[in-house]
Amino acid sequence: MKIALFGGTFDPVHNGHVRATEEIIRQGIVDEVWFIPVQWHAFKDNVNVTFLEHRKAMLKIAVQGKAGIKVIDLNENPTYTLDTILKAKKKFPEHEYFWLMGTNLVEEFSSWKNPKQVLKEVKLILFPVPGNEREQNDLIDSSNPIRVEAKEIDLSSTIVRERLQRGESVEGLVDSKVLEYIEGNNLYN
């Protein structure tokens, strides 16, 4: 099968994450998408990241009943993209792998750990995120990425967290059952 790996902190997972995965499956780019929650993100402030078990639980709630979308635990505590790809290939060698990411990450890609090796291991799937017209990177040439033709997703976990911290509604931004989990566990206050 063709598998898109989708790694991140997902703090919290939001409807944009899920819509992107559903869209690349709908377009037939891949057969499945595997969300891979990580302990920390190399390019973000990781001081106040929500406990990993909560983020895994929210992901499982968000993808429940969604065909072709799974949450995979590769013991990502901590790791880099290349490590994640190599772990998946070793554990499930029968699949062809891709890496799903937003266009907002293209500029920083060169500063990732071993970016050239990442490109040898997988083809990138770039999902449109608004405000990132400079989707250029010397390492990512026209032969590698698959650029998804879809409506841009103008949403981030930061927006969701900030709205929750201000006591504002996030209806429509996160799955209603994910919101129940957030409220039931007193997250993002």
N, C-alpha and C positions, 0 to 999 in steps of 0.2 A: 504494500500500500504506500501511497504518498502521504507523508505525515508532516504537518507544520508544527514545529515546536514554538511555543509562545511563552517565553520566560519573563518574569518580572516580579515586583513586590506585590502588585495588585492590592493596594492598601487604601481603599477597598476596591474589589472588582466592581466595574460599573457596566452599564448597558452598552457603552461603546466598545468595550473589550469583546463582549459576547456578539454584538452585531458584526464586528469585523471577522470573527471566526465563522459565523454563519454565512457571511457573504463569500468568503473564499471557498467554502465547501459548496455553496450554491452554484458558484461559477465553475466548479469542477477543477479548480487549481490543485486541490488536495482532497484526499478521501477523509482524513481526520485531522483535528487540531488537538494538540495536547498542551494544556495550560501547565506550566511548571513554576510553582511559586518558589521564590528564593528568599533566603534569610535577609540578604542585604543587596543593595544596588551600588555598584562601584562609582556611579556619577551623581549620587544623591546624598543628602544629609540623612544618615541612617539612625540618628539619635532617638527619634520618637516613632520608629516603625512599630506597628502593631504586632503583637506576638504571632509567630508563624502559624500556630495551630488555629487561631481565629481566622487568619487569611485563607488557609486551606479550607476551613469549614465554609466560609462565604463563597469560595470558588465552587465547591461541590454543590451548594444550594443553587448558585447561578446557572450551572450547566445541567442540572438534573433534568432528565427527559429530553435533552437536546441531542439529536442524532449526530454522531461523529465527533462530539466534543467531550473530552475527558480531562480529568485532573490527574497528573502523574507525579508521584513523589520519587525524585531521584536523589534524595538526601542532599539537597542543595544548601549546605550550611557551612561555610559560604563557598561560592564558586564563581566562575566566569562563563561567558557564553560558550567558548570552545570546550570547556570542561563538560558542560551540560550536553552539548552535541555528541561528544565522544562517549559519555556515559549512556546516552540513549542508543547510539550505534552498537555499543558493546552488549547492552542488555537486550536489545531488540534488533539484531543484525539483519533481519529479513526485510526491513522497510527502506524506502528512499526518503531522505529528510530534507526539510526546508526550514528556514528561520523566519518567523513572522515578526515584523516590527513596523512601527509608525515612521512616516517620512521625517518626523521631527528628530529621529535618531541618526539620520544619514550623516550629518555634519560631524558628529562626534565619533563615528564608526572607526576612523583611523586611530583614535586613541584607545580603543578597546585592546584587551590583551590578545596578541597574535591575530590581528584582523585578516591578514593574508591567508592564514591557515583556516580561519572560519570560512572564507570564501572557497577554499579548496574542498571543504567538507560538505557544505550546503549551498543551495541557491537561496538568496534572500527573497522574501515576499514583502514588498513595501506597500503599506496601507496608507491612504492619504489622510493627513492631519493638517488642518488649516494653518496658515501663517508660516509655512515652511517652504517658500518658493525656492530657496537655495538647496535643492535636493541633490547637491553635487558632492562628490568625494572622489579623490584621485584613485582610490582602490576599487571603488564600485563602478565598473564600466558597463556598457550597454549589454554585454553578454551575460552578466550575472543576475541582476535583479528581475523579478517579475513585479511589474507595477500594476497594482490592482486598480481597475477602473470602477470606482464606486464613489458615492457621496462621502465627502470628508466627514470625519467624526470630530466634532468640536467639544470634547469632553475629556476631563482628566480626573484621576483620583484626588489630586490636590484640590480641585474645584469642589468635589463631593465632600472631602474632609472639612474644608473651610466653611461650606454652607452648614454642615452639621454642627460645627463648633460655634457658629453664630445662631444656631437654633432655627435655621431656615429649612424649608422643605427641599427634599431631594426626590420627590415623586417624579417618576419618569426617568431619573438618572441612574437608579439602581433597581434591581429586582425587588418587588415588595417583600418577598421572603428574606432576602438579604437585609433589607431595612429592619425587618422584625428581629433578625439575629443581632444587628448592630445595636438596636435599642435594648434588646433583652440582655446583652452583655455589656451595656454601658460604654460602648466604644465611641471615640471621636468627640467626647464632650469637652 
